[in-house]
Amino acid sequence: MREEKPNYGSPTAHMIANLTLGIFLLVTAFLGAFFLNFFFALLALPSPYFFWMAKGWARGGLLEDKLRIREDFIRLVGVKDGEKILDVGTGSGFLAIGFAKKMRGGEIVGIDVWMPMGGGLSMQKALRNAEIEGVSSRVIFKRADAREIPYPDEYFDKVVASFAIHIIRGWEKAVSEMIRVLKPGGVFAVLEPKKGWAGGWRVDQNLKVKLEELGLRRVEVRPFTIHYPKERTVFLVTGVKR
């Protein structure tokens, strides 16, 4: 009997999306060039890229790379037994479970809104992952909006997030809430791409200024390499609450 592995996201949706876009561009280029104007053929030029991306998602290794990312994240951010840690936009419980595995006691909470079209992520999946990884008694999952975190001021020792902040409309409000629930001297740490597509998230010098205005000091931005489905650079953004 095969050992059940945690499910921290399936590559299927990415494979289908890239294949669909590649096929759409090819078909549109062919029909447009045949019936309308030859210049429609130029639409076929990007299609090999999307087929290549689909192949990358299909080759496997997603779970292994994610677990490596989690280990590197926790090593860089640090963890102490007995801490209170909040994982914002926890999704499948990825970071919350990782921190729980490193601790014998403390309080680890993962919050998310778990939208219906959120790539198959759900609270049930997070709970099941916690069971599989043997930490179901050490992690709590709650449905909550990052812009209205249901915890009092200065409650957590660490507040973390992974690939969540850049998709939040009004990310400044979410970050402000994350800092609000941090204890003075507590650690803020998020792993995010350079640019967001919803709320204007961008990793640049203005981000450091904004985070300092929101109440952080010792703000650092470090490049962080991931390899799936292709090698790319994202950023670990950390700070300490004043």
Secondary structure, DSSP 8 states (H G I E B T S, - for coil): -------S--SHHHHHHHHHHHHHHHHHHHHHHHHT-GGGGGGGTTHHHHHHHHHHHHTS-HHHHHHHHHHHHHHHH---TT-EEEEET-TTTHHHHHHHHT-SSSEEEEEE---TTSTT--HHHHHHHHHHTT-TTTEEEEE--TTS-SS-TT-EEEEEEES-GGG-TTHHHHHHHHHHTEEEEEEEEEEE-SB-SSS--B-SHHHHHHHHHTTEEEEEEEEEEE-SSS-EEEEEEEEEE-
